[in-house]
């Protein structure tokens, strides 16, 4: 069965790397520009993915800083 679109999305955030929107049903859509990959996430999944990415970014930045010093 084909899924019907939920309606007009509200833009939550956007930059050169990603665009994040939310449809009226609550689903969050994350589109990664470089790869063209799109994810559909619940609000809870968005929170968990964001926390994981923030932790990963902290570690990458720490490693970069350690390489400079």
BELRADA-V74110 format. One record per pair of residues at least 6 apart in sequence whose ideal C-beta (glycine too) atoms are under 6 Angstrom apart, sorted by the first residue. I is the first residue (numbers start at 0). J is the second residue. D is the distance in whole Angstrom. If there is no record, write none. Layout:
i=I j=J d=D
i=I j=J d=D
//
This chain:
i=5 j=22 d=4
i=5 j=23 d=5
i=5 j=24 d=4
i=6 j=22 d=6
i=6 j=23 d=5
i=8 j=20 d=4
i=8 j=22 d=5
i=9 j=21 d=5
i=10 j=20 d=5
i=11 j=19 d=5
i=11 j=21 d=6
i=12 j=19 d=5
i=16 j=32 d=6
i=17 j=31 d=5
i=18 j=30 d=5
i=19 j=29 d=5
i=20 j=28 d=5
i=21 j=27 d=5
i=26 j=39 d=5
i=27 j=40 d=5
i=27 j=45 d=5
i=28 j=39 d=6
i=29 j=38 d=5
i=30 j=37 d=5
//
